[in-house]
Amino acid sequence: MIEKAIGKRVQEFRKKKHFTQQAFAEMLGISTNYLSALERGVYNIKNEMLVQIINLLDCTADDLFCDVIDNGYRVRASRLSEQIEKLSPEEQARIFAVVEAMLKNQ
């Protein structure tokens, strides 16, 4: 499960950078098929490759591991906070109302 979660994040960040699998695989010096397998979680990503991926995607290890580490919720909360800040005040108010309602029901 860890490999799939990390692979999914690699794919997500690759797409945010608008890199095709072929272009990103070339940057990494690997085949497109191998990159596809990494993104599907078929293989473990070796440390050297992981560092190269993080540098090329301009992300952090926390970004890639947030779904598999116990404190990953902190990264998600930070990321959501950044996205909310970009919204209009009306949109922010709606989101806060929903979150507050959910928290009251806990």
Secondary structure, DSSP 8 states (H G I E B T S, - for coil): -HHHHHHHHHHHHHHHTT--HHHHHHHHTS-HHHHHHHHTTSS---HHHHHHHHHHHT--HHHHHTTTSTTHHHHHHHHHHHHHHTS-HHHHHHHHHHHHHHHHT-
